[in-house]
């Protein structure tokens, strides 16, 4: 593939969809941080529930 062809495609994509590089705006950064925190919470809850299920699934004999 010719490098100029790829460059043309990238420029067209950026023109049609806006540039996606660069730092996130402050509000998006805050939202991302909150989503990451919530994701960690949910991962801990899932791990706890898995351990609980394993404990209660044990044969009591």
C-alpha positions in Angstrom: 0.0 0.0 0.0 1.2 3.4 -0.8 1.8 5.5 2.4 0.0 8.5 0.7 -3.1 6.4 0.3 -3.2 5.6 4.0 -2.5 9.3 4.9 -5.4 10.3 2.6 -7.8 7.8 4.4 -6.7 9.0 7.8 -7.2 12.7 6.9 -10.7 11.9 5.4 -11.6 10.0 8.6 -10.5 12.9 10.8 -12.3 15.4 8.7 -15.6 13.3 8.8 -15.4 12.2 12.5 -13.2 14.8 14.1 -9.8 14.3 15.6 -9.6 11.8 18.4 -6.2 12.5 19.8 -5.1 14.9 22.5 -6.0 15.1 26.1 -9.6 14.5 27.4 -11.6 17.5 28.5 -11.9 17.9 32.3 -15.5 16.7 32.4 -14.7 13.6 30.4 -11.6 12.9 32.6 -13.8 13.1 35.7 -16.4 10.8 34.2 -13.7 8.3 33.2 -12.3 8.4 36.7 -15.8 7.8 38.2 -16.4 4.9 35.8 -13.1 3.3 36.7 -13.9 3.6 40.4 -17.3 2.0 39.8 -15.7 -0.7 37.7 -13.3 -1.6 40.6 -16.3 -1.7 43.0 -18.2 -4.0 40.8 -15.2 -6.3 40.3 -14.8 -6.6 44.1 -18.5 -7.4 44.4 -18.3 -10.1 41.7 -15.2 -11.6 43.5 -17.1 -11.6 46.8 -20.2 -13.2 45.3 -18.0 -15.9 43.6 -16.4 -16.7 47.0 -19.8 -16.7 48.7 -21.3 -19.0 46.1 -18.3 -21.4 46.4 -18.7 -21.4 50.2 -22.4 -22.1 50.1 -22.0 -24.7 47.4 -19.8 -26.9 49.6 -21.2 -30.2 50.6 -21.9 -30.0 54.3 -21.1 -33.7 55.0 
